[in-house]
């Protein structure tokens, strides 16, 4: 799995989790949903994503790196 796909999966999971927590636990979990959405928006414009940095350190590779590795 590439970093790009892992980011989409992680963001989707966090939105679903925070929505469930908002409905069943406490209304203040809506702030987690807002934070995830704001982070996705800013990363689309700036290219900076803290989750991508962590995933890179965990050994995930980008789509470009995977494509280059498959060509060899």
N, CA, C, O and CB atoms as a CASP TS submission, in Angstrom:
PFRMAT TS
TARGET T0000
AUTHOR 0000-0000-0000
METHOD Language model
MODEL 1
PARENT N/A
ATOM      1  N   UNK     1       0.854  -1.173   0.000  1.00  0.00           N
ATOM      2  CA  UNK     1       0.000   0.000   0.000  1.00  0.00           C
ATOM      3  C   UNK     1       0.900   1.235   0.000  1.00  0.00           C
ATOM      4  O   UNK     1       1.910   1.294   0.700  1.00  0.00           O
ATOM      5  CB  UNK     1      -0.972  -0.002   1.230  1.00  0.00           C
ATOM      6  N   UNK     2       0.507   2.201  -0.792  1.00  0.00           N
ATOM      7  CA  UNK     2       1.277   3.434  -0.873  1.00  0.00           C
ATOM      8  C   UNK     2       0.869   4.405   0.227  1.00  0.00           C
ATOM      9  O   UNK     2      -0.181   4.252   0.853  1.00  0.00           O
ATOM     10  CB  UNK     2       1.097   4.083  -2.243  1.00  0.00           C
ATOM     11  N   UNK     3       1.712   5.401   0.450  1.00  0.00           N
ATOM     12  CA  UNK     3       1.399   6.432   1.448  1.00  0.00           C
ATOM     13  C   UNK     3       0.110   7.158   1.082  1.00  0.00           C
ATOM     14  O   UNK     3      -0.723   7.428   1.948  1.00  0.00           O
ATOM     15  CB  UNK     3       2.559   7.441   1.571  1.00  0.00           C
ATOM     16  N   UNK     4      -0.054   7.472  -0.199  1.00  0.00           N
ATOM     17  CA  UNK     4      -1.241   8.210  -0.630  1.00  0.00           C
ATOM     18  C   UNK     4      -2.525   7.445  -0.306  1.00  0.00           C
ATOM     19  O   UNK     4      -3.493   8.024   0.186  1.00  0.00           O
ATOM     20  CB  UNK     4      -1.167   8.497  -2.131  1.00  0.00           C
ATOM     21  N   UNK     5      -2.524   6.157  -0.582  1.00  0.00           N
ATOM     22  CA  UNK     5      -3.713   5.342  -0.298  1.00  0.00           C
ATOM     23  C   UNK     5      -3.902   5.154   1.204  1.00  0.00           C
ATOM     24  O   UNK     5      -5.030   5.137   1.696  1.00  0.00           O
ATOM     25  CB  UNK     5      -3.604   3.971  -0.989  1.00  0.00           C
ATOM     26  N   UNK     6      -2.807   5.016   1.920  1.00  0.00           N
ATOM     27  CA  UNK     6      -2.888   4.853   3.374  1.00  0.00           C
ATOM     28  C   UNK     6      -3.456   6.117   4.020  1.00  0.00           C
ATOM     29  O   UNK     6      -4.221   6.032   4.981  1.00  0.00           O
ATOM     30  CB  UNK     6      -1.494   4.528   3.965  1.00  0.00           C
ATOM     31  N   UNK     7      -3.091   7.277   3.503  1.00  0.00           N
ATOM     32  CA  UNK     7      -3.623   8.543   4.030  1.00  0.00           C
ATOM     33  C   UNK     7      -5.130   8.615   3.814  1.00  0.00           C
ATOM     34  O   UNK     7      -5.871   9.005   4.716  1.00  0.00           O
ATOM     35  CB  UNK     7      -2.929   9.754   3.355  1.00  0.00           C
ATOM     36  N   UNK     8      -5.585   8.238   2.619  1.00  0.00           N
ATOM     37  CA  UNK     8      -7.024   8.256   2.351  1.00  0.00           C
ATOM     38  C   UNK     8      -7.760   7.281   3.271  1.00  0.00           C
ATOM     39  O   UNK     8      -8.822   7.608   3.801  1.00  0.00           O
ATOM     40  CB  UNK     8      -7.300   7.907   0.877  1.00  0.00           C
ATOM     41  N   UNK     9      -7.202   6.095   3.457  1.00  0.00           N
ATOM     42  CA  UNK     9      -7.829   5.104   4.332  1.00  0.00           C
ATOM     43  C   UNK     9      -7.861   5.593   5.777  1.00  0.00           C
ATOM     44  O   UNK     9      -8.876   5.458   6.461  1.00  0.00           O
ATOM     45  CB  UNK     9      -7.083   3.765   4.244  1.00  0.00           C
ATOM     46  N   UNK    10      -6.752   6.159   6.237  1.00  0.00           N
ATOM     47  CA  UNK    10      -6.674   6.664   7.603  1.00  0.00           C
ATOM     48  C   UNK    10      -7.655   7.810   7.827  1.00  0.00           C
ATOM     49  O   UNK    10      -8.350   7.845   8.843  1.00  0.00           O
ATOM     50  CB  UNK    10      -5.252   7.122   7.917  1.00  0.00           C
ATOM     51  N   UNK    11      -7.715   8.747   6.883  1.00  0.00           N
ATOM     52  CA  UNK    11      -8.640   9.884   7.015  1.00  0.00           C
ATOM     53  C   UNK    11     -10.083   9.399   7.025  1.00  0.00           C
ATOM     54  O   UNK    11     -10.889   9.868   7.828  1.00  0.00           O
ATOM     55  CB  UNK    11      -8.429  10.898   5.866  1.00  0.00           C
ATOM     56  N   UNK    12     -10.417   8.466   6.142  1.00  0.00           N
ATOM     57  CA  UNK    12     -11.771   7.923   6.117  1.00  0.00           C
ATOM     58  C   UNK    12     -12.127   7.233   7.416  1.00  0.00           C
ATOM     59  O   UNK    12     -13.228   7.403   7.939  1.00  0.00           O
ATOM     60  CB  UNK    12     -11.927   6.958   4.969  1.00  0.00           C
ATOM     61  N   UNK    13     -11.184   6.448   7.939  1.00  0.00           N
ATOM     62  CA  UNK    13     -11.408   5.774   9.216  1.00  0.00           C
ATOM     63  C   UNK    13     -11.630   6.782  10.334  1.00  0.00           C
ATOM     64  O   UNK    13     -12.538   6.615  11.149  1.00  0.00           O
ATOM     65  CB  UNK    13     -10.225   4.865   9.556  1.00  0.00           C
ATOM     66  N   UNK    14     -10.809   7.828  10.380  1.00  0.00           N
ATOM     67  CA  UNK    14     -10.930   8.826  11.446  1.00  0.00           C
ATOM     68  C   UNK    14     -12.257   9.586  11.362  1.00  0.00           C
ATOM     69  O   UNK    14     -12.856   9.892  12.393  1.00  0.00           O
ATOM     70  CB  UNK    14      -9.762   9.813  11.379  1.00  0.00           C
ATOM     71  N   UNK    15     -12.715   9.889  10.162  1.00  0.00           N
ATOM     72  CA  UNK    15     -13.997  10.577  10.004  1.00  0.00           C
ATOM     73  C   UNK    15     -15.135   9.678  10.483  1.00  0.00           C
ATOM     74  O   UNK    15     -16.025  10.125  11.206  1.00  0.00           O
ATOM     75  CB  UNK    15     -14.219  10.993   8.528  1.00  0.00           C
ATOM     76  N   UNK    16     -15.101   8.406  10.075  1.00  0.00           N
ATOM     77  CA  UNK    16     -16.145   7.483  10.516  1.00  0.00           C
ATOM     78  C   UNK    16     -16.108   7.286  12.029  1.00  0.00           C
ATOM     79  O   UNK    16     -17.150   7.300  12.684  1.00  0.00           O
ATOM     80  CB  UNK    16     -15.994   6.135   9.811  1.00  0.00           C
ATOM     81  N   UNK    17     -14.910   7.102  12.583  1.00  0.00           N
ATOM     82  CA  UNK    17     -14.773   6.914  14.021  1.00  0.00           C
ATOM     83  C   UNK    17     -15.279   8.130  14.791  1.00  0.00           C
ATOM     84  O   UNK    17     -16.030   7.993  15.757  1.00  0.00           O
ATOM     85  CB  UNK    17     -13.319   6.634  14.380  1.00  0.00           C
ATOM     86  N   UNK    18     -14.866   9.314  14.361  1.00  0.00           N
ATOM     87  CA  UNK    18     -15.280  10.512  15.088  1.00  0.00           C
ATOM     88  C   UNK    18     -16.774  10.762  14.952  1.00  0.00           C
ATOM     89  O   UNK    18     -17.392  11.309  15.866  1.00  0.00           O
ATOM     90  CB  UNK    18     -14.506  11.723  14.591  1.00  0.00           C
ATOM     91  N   UNK    19     -17.362  10.374  13.834  1.00  0.00           N
ATOM     92  CA  UNK    19     -18.812  10.506  13.677  1.00  0.00           C
ATOM     93  C   UNK    19     -19.539   9.565  14.634  1.00  0.00           C
ATOM     94  O   UNK    19     -20.510   9.955  15.282  1.00  0.00           O
ATOM     95  CB  UNK    19     -19.231  10.214  12.219  1.00  0.00           C
ATOM     96  N   UNK    20     -19.061   8.328  14.716  1.00  0.00           N
ATOM     97  CA  UNK    20     -19.662   7.360  15.642  1.00  0.00           C
ATOM     98  C   UNK    20     -19.515   7.843  17.090  1.00  0.00           C
ATOM     99  O   UNK    20     -20.461   7.767  17.875  1.00  0.00           O
ATOM    100  CB  UNK    20     -19.006   5.962  15.471  1.00  0.00           C
ATOM    101  N   UNK    21     -18.322   8.339  17.436  1.00  0.00           N
ATOM    102  CA  UNK    21     -18.099   8.835  18.790  1.00  0.00           C
ATOM    103  C   UNK    21     -18.975  10.040  19.101  1.00  0.00           C
ATOM    104  O   UNK    21     -19.445  10.199  20.228  1.00  0.00           O
ATOM    105  CB  UNK    21     -16.638   9.198  18.980  1.00  0.00           C
ATOM    106  N   UNK    22     -19.195  10.892  18.097  1.00  0.00           N
ATOM    107  CA  UNK    22     -20.058  12.066  18.285  1.00  0.00           C
ATOM    108  C   UNK    22     -21.484  11.643  18.569  1.00  0.00           C
ATOM    109  O   UNK    22     -22.138  12.205  19.448  1.00  0.00           O
ATOM    110  CB  UNK    22     -20.018  12.975  17.049  1.00  0.00           C
ATOM    111  N   UNK    23     -21.970  10.658  17.834  1.00  0.00           N
ATOM    112  CA  UNK    23     -23.356  10.212  17.989  1.00  0.00           C
ATOM    113  C   UNK    23     -23.550   9.459  19.299  1.00  0.00           C
ATOM    114  O   UNK    23     -24.538   9.685  19.999  1.00  0.00           O
ATOM    115  CB  UNK    23     -23.766   9.325  16.811  1.00  0.00           C
ATOM    116  N   UNK    24     -22.613   8.561  19.644  1.00  0.00           N
ATOM    117  CA  UNK    24     -22.845   7.661  20.769  1.00  0.00           C
ATOM    118  C   UNK    24     -22.186   8.065  22.076  1.00  0.00           C
ATOM    119  O   UNK    24     -22.647   7.658  23.142  1.00  0.00           O
ATOM    120  CB  UNK    24     -22.382   6.322  20.409  1.00  0.00           C
ATOM    121  N   UNK    25     -21.127   8.850  22.025  1.00  0.00           N
ATOM    122  CA  UNK    25     -20.392   9.160  23.260  1.00  0.00           C
ATOM    123  C   UNK    25     -20.595  10.603  23.711  1.00  0.00           C
ATOM    124  O   UNK    25     -21.162  10.858  24.773  1.00  0.00           O
ATOM    125  CB  UNK    25     -18.907   8.895  23.064  1.00  0.00           C
ATOM    126  N   UNK    26     -20.122  11.552  22.884  1.00  0.00           N
ATOM    127  CA  UNK    26     -20.161  12.951  23.297  1.00  0.00           C
ATOM    128  C   UNK    26     -20.139  13.834  22.056  1.00  0.00           C
ATOM    129  O   UNK    26     -19.400  13.566  21.109  1.00  0.00           O
ATOM    130  CB  UNK    26     -18.972  13.291  24.240  1.00  0.00           C
ATOM    131  N   UNK    27     -20.944  14.879  22.065  1.00  0.00           N
ATOM    132  CA  UNK    27     -21.028  15.792  20.919  1.00  0.00           C
ATOM    133  C   UNK    27     -19.714  16.503  20.619  1.00  0.00           C
ATOM    134  O   UNK    27     -19.513  16.964  19.496  1.00  0.00           O
ATOM    135  CB  UNK    27     -22.102  16.820  21.165  1.00  0.00           C
ATOM    136  N   UNK    28     -18.830  16.600  21.579  1.00  0.00           N
ATOM    137  CA  UNK    28     -17.568  17.306  21.360  1.00  0.00           C
ATOM    138  C   UNK    28     -16.601  16.557  20.431  1.00  0.00           C
ATOM    139  O   UNK    28     -15.611  17.134  19.981  1.00  0.00           O
ATOM    140  CB  UNK    28     -16.897  17.554  22.687  1.00  0.00           C
ATOM    141  N   UNK    29     -16.878  15.281  20.143  1.00  0.00           N
ATOM    142  CA  UNK    29     -16.034  14.558  19.194  1.00  0.00           C
ATOM    143  C   UNK    29     -16.180  15.102  17.778  1.00  0.00           C
ATOM    144  O   UNK    29     -15.390  14.747  16.903  1.00  0.00           O
ATOM    145  CB  UNK    29     -16.374  13.076  19.213  1.00  0.00           C
ATOM    146  N   UNK    30     -17.160  15.945  17.538  1.00  0.00           N
ATOM    147  CA  UNK    30     -17.304  16.586  16.225  1.00  0.00           C
ATOM    148  C   UNK    30     -16.043  17.387  15.884  1.00  0.00           C
ATOM    149  O   UNK    30     -15.711  17.569  14.712  1.00  0.00           O
ATOM    150  CB  UNK    30     -18.553  17.510  16.203  1.00  0.00           C
ATOM    151  N   UNK    31     -15.347  17.860  16.920  1.00  0.00           N
ATOM    152  CA  UNK    31     -14.115  18.622  16.693  1.00  0.00           C
ATOM    153  C   UNK    31     -13.030  17.768  16.054  1.00  0.00           C
ATOM    154  O   UNK    31     -12.199  18.279  15.305  1.00  0.00           O
ATOM    155  CB  UNK    31     -13.605  19.201  18.006  1.00  0.00           C
ATOM    156  N   UNK    32     -13.033  16.488  16.340  1.00  0.00           N
ATOM    157  CA  UNK    32     -12.081  15.584  15.684  1.00  0.00           C
ATOM    158  C   UNK    32     -12.378  15.497  14.190  1.00  0.00           C
ATOM    159  O   UNK    32     -11.458  15.504  13.372  1.00  0.00           O
ATOM    160  CB  UNK    32     -12.132  14.175  16.324  1.00  0.00           C
ATOM    161  N   UNK    33     -13.643  15.417  13.835  1.00  0.00           N
ATOM    162  CA  UNK    33     -14.037  15.404  12.428  1.00  0.00           C
ATOM    163  C   UNK    33     -13.607  16.695  11.743  1.00  0.00           C
ATOM    164  O   UNK    33     -13.085  16.669  10.628  1.00  0.00           O
ATOM    165  CB  UNK    33     -15.557  15.208  12.292  1.00  0.00           C
ATOM    166  N   UNK    34     -13.824  17.811  12.406  1.00  0.00           N
ATOM    167  CA  UNK    34     -13.437  19.107  11.852  1.00  0.00           C
ATOM    168  C   UNK    34     -11.922  19.186  11.681  1.00  0.00           C
ATOM    169  O   UNK    34     -11.442  19.690  10.666  1.00  0.00           O
ATOM    170  CB  UNK    34     -13.931  20.252  12.757  1.00  0.00           C
ATOM    171  N   UNK    35     -11.172  18.698  12.652  1.00  0.00           N
ATOM    172  CA  UNK    35      -9.718  18.704  12.567  1.00  0.00           C
ATOM    173  C   UNK    35      -9.228  17.861  11.393  1.00  0.00           C
ATOM    174  O   UNK    35      -8.341  18.286  10.653  1.00  0.00           O
ATOM    175  CB  UNK    35      -9.111  18.192  13.869  1.00  0.00           C
ATOM    176  N   UNK    36      -9.792  16.685  11.221  1.00  0.00           N
ATOM    177  CA  UNK    36      -9.379  15.815  10.114  1.00  0.00           C
ATOM    178  C   UNK    36      -9.676  16.490   8.781  1.00  0.00           C
ATOM    179  O   UNK    36      -8.835  16.485   7.882  1.00  0.00           O
ATOM    180  CB  UNK    36     -10.096  14.444  10.195  1.00  0.00           C
ATOM    181  N   UNK    37     -10.855  17.064   8.651  1.00  0.00           N
ATOM    182  CA  UNK    37     -11.209  17.760   7.413  1.00  0.00           C
ATOM    183  C   UNK    37     -10.308  18.950   7.137  1.00  0.00           C
ATOM    184  O   UNK    37      -9.880  19.157   6.002  1.00  0.00           O
ATOM    185  CB  UNK    37     -12.642  18.218   7.469  1.00  0.00           C
ATOM    186  N   UNK    38     -10.018  19.733   8.168  1.00  0.00           N
ATOM    187  CA  UNK    38      -9.125  20.887   7.994  1.00  0.00           C
ATOM    188  C   UNK    38      -7.721  20.444   7.624  1.00  0.00           C
ATOM    189  O   UNK    38      -7.064  21.083   6.801  1.00  0.00           O
ATOM    190  CB  UNK    38      -9.082  21.731   9.270  1.00  0.00           C
ATOM    191  N   UNK    39      -7.256  19.354   8.224  1.00  0.00           N
ATOM    192  CA  UNK    39      -5.925  18.850   7.907  1.00  0.00           C
ATOM    193  C   UNK    39      -5.862  18.358   6.463  1.00  0.00           C
ATOM    194  O   UNK    39      -4.867  18.590   5.777  1.00  0.00           O
ATOM    195  CB  UNK    39      -5.536  17.722   8.872  1.00  0.00           C
ATOM    196  N   UNK    40      -6.902  17.687   5.999  1.00  0.00           N
ATOM    197  CA  UNK    40      -6.943  17.244   4.603  1.00  0.00           C
ATOM    198  C   UNK    40      -6.922  18.432   3.644  1.00  0.00           C
ATOM    199  O   UNK    40      -6.231  18.411   2.626  1.00  0.00           O
ATOM    200  CB  UNK    40      -8.193  16.390   4.352  1.00  0.00           C
ATOM    201  N   UNK    41      -7.679  19.456   3.982  1.00  0.00           N
ATOM    202  CA  UNK    41      -7.735  20.642   3.132  1.00  0.00           C
ATOM    203  C   UNK    41      -6.382  21.348   3.075  1.00  0.00           C
ATOM    204  O   UNK    41      -5.915  21.691   1.989  1.00  0.00           O
ATOM    205  CB  UNK    41      -8.809  21.606   3.638  1.00  0.00           C
ATOM    206  N   UNK    42      -5.746  21.570   4.227  1.00  0.00           N
ATOM    207  CA  UNK    42      -4.463  22.271   4.213  1.00  0.00           C
ATOM    208  C   UNK    42      -3.380  21.434   3.546  1.00  0.00           C
ATOM    209  O   UNK    42      -2.494  21.984   2.892  1.00  0.00           O
ATOM    210  CB  UNK    42      -4.042  22.632   5.632  1.00  0.00           C
ATOM    211  N   UNK    43      -3.435  20.109   3.701  1.00  0.00           N
ATOM    212  CA  UNK    43      -2.397  19.279   3.074  1.00  0.00           C
ATOM    213  C   UNK    43      -2.553  19.246   1.557  1.00  0.00           C
ATOM    214  O   UNK    43      -1.571  19.065   0.837  1.00  0.00           O
ATOM    215  CB  UNK    43      -2.445  17.851   3.633  1.00  0.00           C
ATOM    216  N   UNK    44      -3.776  19.420   1.069  1.00  0.00           N
ATOM    217  CA  UNK    44      -3.987  19.479  -0.379  1.00  0.00           C
ATOM    218  C   UNK    44      -3.313  20.709  -0.985  1.00  0.00           C
ATOM    219  O   UNK    44      -2.841  20.667  -2.121  1.00  0.00           O
ATOM    220  CB  UNK    44      -5.488  19.491  -0.699  1.00  0.00           C
ATOM    221  N   UNK    45      -3.270  21.794  -0.229  1.00  0.00           N
ATOM    222  CA  UNK    45      -2.668  23.030  -0.736  1.00  0.00           C
ATOM    223  C   UNK    45      -1.189  23.163  -0.404  1.00  0.00           C
ATOM    224  O   UNK    45      -0.431  23.729  -1.192  1.00  0.00           O
ATOM    225  CB  UNK    45      -3.404  24.214  -0.185  1.00  0.00           C
ATOM    226  N   UNK    46      -0.769  22.656   0.738  1.00  0.00           N
ATOM    227  CA  UNK    46       0.620  22.856   1.156  1.00  0.00           C
ATOM    228  C   UNK    46       1.508  21.644   0.931  1.00  0.00           C
ATOM    229  O   UNK    46       2.726  21.783   0.821  1.00  0.00           O
ATOM    230  CB  UNK    46       0.660  23.226   2.600  1.00  0.00           C
ATOM    231  N   UNK    47       0.916  20.457   0.860  1.00  0.00           N
ATOM    232  CA  UNK    47       1.699  19.241   0.713  1.00  0.00           C
ATOM    233  C   UNK    47       2.247  18.714   2.030  1.00  0.00           C
ATOM    234  O   UNK    47       2.922  17.684   2.050  1.00  0.00           O
ATOM    235  CB  UNK    47       2.826  19.484  -0.230  1.00  0.00           C
ATOM    236  N   UNK    48       1.970  19.396   3.120  1.00  0.00           N
ATOM    237  CA  UNK    48       2.454  18.976   4.437  1.00  0.00           C
ATOM    238  C   UNK    48       1.382  18.144   5.131  1.00  0.00           C
ATOM    239  O   UNK    48       0.258  18.605   5.329  1.00  0.00           O
ATOM    240  CB  UNK    48       2.840  20.205   5.308  1.00  0.00           C
ATOM    241  N   UNK    49       1.740  16.913   5.500  1.00  0.00           N
ATOM    242  CA  UNK    49       0.798  16.029   6.183  1.00  0.00           C
ATOM    243  C   UNK    49       1.547  15.258   7.261  1.00  0.00           C
ATOM    244  O   UNK    49       2.384  14.411   6.946  1.00  0.00           O
ATOM    245  CB  UNK    49       0.107  15.055   5.181  1.00  0.00           C
ATOM    246  N   UNK    50       1.257  15.538   8.526  1.00  0.00           N
ATOM    247  CA  UNK    50       1.943  14.840   9.614  1.00  0.00           C
ATOM    248  C   UNK    50       1.775  13.321   9.556  1.00  0.00           C
ATOM    249  O   UNK    50       2.709  12.586   9.878  1.00  0.00           O
ATOM    250  CB  UNK    50       1.437  15.349  10.939  1.00  0.00           C
ATOM    251  N   UNK    51       0.609  12.850   9.153  1.00  0.00           N
ATOM    252  CA  UNK    51       0.384  11.406   9.064  1.00  0.00           C
ATOM    253  C   UNK    51       1.288  10.779   8.003  1.00  0.00           C
ATOM    254  O   UNK    51       1.760   9.657   8.183  1.00  0.00           O
ATOM    255  CB  UNK    51      -1.092  11.112   8.744  1.00  0.00           C
ATOM    256  N   UNK    52       1.532  11.486   6.905  1.00  0.00           N
ATOM    257  CA  UNK    52       2.411  10.970   5.855  1.00  0.00           C
ATOM    258  C   UNK    52       3.845  10.850   6.360  1.00  0.00           C
ATOM    259  O   UNK    52       4.551   9.906   6.005  1.00  0.00           O
ATOM    260  CB  UNK    52       2.361  11.879   4.615  1.00  0.00           C
ATOM    261  N   UNK    53       4.272  11.785   7.174  1.00  0.00           N
ATOM    262  CA  UNK    53       5.626  11.733   7.747  1.00  0.00           C
ATOM    263  C   UNK    53       5.764  10.496   8.629  1.00  0.00           C
ATOM    264  O   UNK    53       6.770   9.788   8.571  1.00  0.00           O
ATOM    265  CB  UNK    53       5.934  13.023   8.568  1.00  0.00           C
ATOM    266  N   UNK    54       4.753  10.246   9.439  1.00  0.00           N
ATOM    267  CA  UNK    54       4.786   9.073  10.323  1.00  0.00           C
ATOM    268  C   UNK    54       4.765   7.787   9.497  1.00  0.00           C
ATOM    269  O   UNK    54       5.515   6.853   9.780  1.00  0.00           O
ATOM    270  CB  UNK    54       3.588   9.097  11.309  1.00  0.00           C
ATOM    271  N   UNK    55       3.914   7.740   8.482  1.00  0.00           N
ATOM    272  CA  UNK    55       3.823   6.534   7.653  1.00  0.00           C
ATOM    273  C   UNK    55       5.117   6.278   6.884  1.00  0.00           C
ATOM    274  O   UNK    55       5.514   5.130   6.689  1.00  0.00           O
ATOM    275  CB  UNK    55       2.655   6.653   6.675  1.00  0.00           C
ATOM    276  N   UNK    56       5.768   7.351   6.452  1.00  0.00           N
ATOM    277  CA  UNK    56       7.056   7.207   5.766  1.00  0.00           C
ATOM    278  C   UNK    56       8.091   6.609   6.718  1.00  0.00           C
ATOM    279  O   UNK    56       8.880   5.754   6.318  1.00  0.00           O
ATOM    280  CB  UNK    56       7.547   8.577   5.223  1.00  0.00           C
ATOM    281  N   UNK    57       8.091   7.054   7.977  1.00  0.00           N
ATOM    282  CA  UNK    57       9.020   6.514   8.967  1.00  0.00           C
ATOM    283  C   UNK    57       8.713   5.057   9.286  1.00  0.00           C
ATOM    284  O   UNK    57       9.601   4.307   9.690  1.00  0.00           O
ATOM    285  CB  UNK    57       8.975   7.344  10.243  1.00  0.00           C
ATOM    286  N   UNK    58       7.460   4.656   9.106  1.00  0.00           N
ATOM    287  CA  UNK    58       7.069   3.269   9.332  1.00  0.00           C
ATOM    288  C   UNK    58       7.407   2.370   8.142  1.00  0.00           C
ATOM    289  O   UNK    58       7.237   1.153   8.207  1.00  0.00           O
ATOM    290  CB  UNK    58       5.584   3.193   9.624  1.00  0.00           C
ATOM    291  N   UNK    59       7.886   2.978   7.061  1.00  0.00           N
ATOM    292  CA  UNK    59       8.358   2.188   5.927  1.00  0.00           C
ATOM    293  C   UNK    59       7.472   2.184   4.695  1.00  0.00           C
ATOM    294  O   UNK    59       7.804   1.518   3.714  1.00  0.00           O
ATOM    295  CB  UNK    59       8.539   0.816   6.358  1.00  0.00           C
ATOM    296  N   UNK    60       6.364   2.899   4.706  1.00  0.00           N
ATOM    297  CA  UNK    60       5.530   2.957   3.511  1.00  0.00           C
ATOM    298  C   UNK    60       6.214   3.798   2.446  1.00  0.00           C
ATOM    299  O   UNK    60       6.960   4.727   2.758  1.00  0.00           O
ATOM    300  CB  UNK    60       4.137   3.529   3.839  1.00  0.00           C
ATOM    301  N   UNK    61       5.956   3.467   1.191  1.00  0.00           N
ATOM    302  CA  UNK    61       6.551   4.186   0.068  1.00  0.00           C
ATOM    303  C   UNK    61       5.462   4.914  -0.713  1.00  0.00           C
ATOM    304  O   UNK    61       4.293   4.529  -0.678  1.00  0.00           O
ATOM    305  CB  UNK    61       7.328   3.217  -0.857  1.00  0.00           C
ATOM    306  N   UNK    62       5.862   5.969  -1.416  1.00  0.00           N
ATOM    307  CA  UNK    62       4.906   6.731  -2.218  1.00  0.00           C
ATOM    308  C   UNK    62       4.596   5.966  -3.505  1.00  0.00           C
ATOM    309  O   UNK    62       5.279   4.999  -3.843  1.00  0.00           O
ATOM    310  CB  UNK    62       5.460   8.150  -2.542  1.00  0.00           C
ATOM    311  N   UNK    63       3.568   6.407  -4.213  1.00  0.00           N
ATOM    312  CA  UNK    63       3.201   5.806  -5.503  1.00  0.00           C
ATOM    313  C   UNK    63       4.379   5.874  -6.473  1.00  0.00           C
ATOM    314  O   UNK    63       4.650   4.913  -7.193  1.00  0.00           O
ATOM    315  CB  UNK    63       1.965   6.521  -6.109  1.00  0.00           C
ATOM    316  N   UNK    64       5.080   7.013  -6.492  1.00  0.00           N
ATOM    317  CA  UNK    64       6.222   7.181  -7.396  1.00  0.00           C
ATOM    318  C   UNK    64       7.330   6.196  -7.069  1.00  0.00           C
ATOM    319  O   UNK    64       7.912   5.593  -7.971  1.00  0.00           O
ATOM    320  CB  UNK    64       6.759   8.610  -7.322  1.00  0.00           C
ATOM    321  N   UNK    65       7.627   6.027  -5.783  1.00  0.00           N
ATOM    322  CA  UNK    65       8.664   5.077  -5.388  1.00  0.00           C
ATOM    323  C   UNK    65       8.280   3.653  -5.754  1.00  0.00           C
ATOM    324  O   UNK    65       9.130   2.879  -6.195  1.00  0.00           O
ATOM    325  CB  UNK    65       8.932   5.174  -3.893  1.00  0.00           C
ATOM    326  N   UNK    66       7.016   3.296  -5.580  1.00  0.00           N
ATOM    327  CA  UNK    66       6.560   1.955  -5.926  1.00  0.00           C
ATOM    328  C   UNK    66       6.619   1.736  -7.433  1.00  0.00           C
ATOM    329  O   UNK    66       6.987   0.652  -7.886  1.00  0.00           O
ATOM    330  CB  UNK    66       5.137   1.723  -5.412  1.00  0.00           C
ATOM    331  N   UNK    67       6.259   2.754  -8.217  1.00  0.00           N
ATOM    332  CA  UNK    67       6.308   2.631  -9.682  1.00  0.00           C
ATOM    333  C   UNK    67       7.737   2.464 -10.160  1.00  0.00           C
ATOM    334  O   UNK    67       7.999   1.670 -11.064  1.00  0.00           O
ATOM    335  CB  UNK    67       5.671   3.857 -10.353  1.00  0.00           C
ATOM    336  N   UNK    68       8.667   3.204  -9.565  1.00  0.00           N
ATOM    337  CA  UNK    68      10.073   3.094  -9.938  1.00  0.00           C
ATOM    338  C   UNK    68      10.624   1.715  -9.577  1.00  0.00           C
ATOM    339  O   UNK    68      11.398   1.133 -10.337  1.00  0.00           O
ATOM    340  CB  UNK    68      10.897   4.192  -9.250  1.00  0.00           C
ATOM    341  N   UNK    69      10.228   1.204  -8.435  1.00  0.00           N
ATOM    342  CA  UNK    69      10.699  -0.116  -8.001  1.00  0.00           C
ATOM    343  C   UNK    69      10.156  -1.219  -8.910  1.00  0.00           C
ATOM    344  O   UNK    69      10.831  -2.226  -9.123  1.00  0.00           O
ATOM    345  CB  UNK    69      10.282  -0.382  -6.544  1.00  0.00           C
ATOM    346  N   UNK    70       8.945  -1.042  -9.447  1.00  0.00           N
ATOM    347  CA  UNK    70       8.353  -2.049 -10.317  1.00  0.00           C
ATOM    348  C   UNK    70       8.959  -2.041 -11.704  1.00  0.00           C
ATOM    349  O   UNK    70       8.861  -3.041 -12.416  1.00  0.00           O
ATOM    350  CB  UNK    70       6.872  -1.839 -10.414  1.00  0.00           C
ATOM    351  N   UNK    71       9.588  -0.934 -12.116  1.00  0.00           N
ATOM    352  CA  UNK    71      10.192  -0.850 -13.436  1.00  0.00           C
ATOM    353  C   UNK    71      11.532  -1.555 -13.505  1.00  0.00           C
ATOM    354  O   UNK    71      11.994  -1.913 -14.588  1.00  0.00           O
ATOM    355  CB  UNK    71      10.356   0.586 -13.835  1.00  0.00           C
ATOM    356  N   UNK    72      12.151  -1.754 -12.373  1.00  0.00           N
ATOM    357  CA  UNK    72      13.494  -2.354 -12.348  1.00  0.00           C
ATOM    358  C   UNK    72      13.445  -3.845 -12.509  1.00  0.00           C
ATOM    359  O   UNK    72      14.488  -4.500 -12.509  1.00  0.00           O
ATOM    360  CB  UNK    72      14.204  -2.014 -11.063  1.00  0.00           C
TER
END
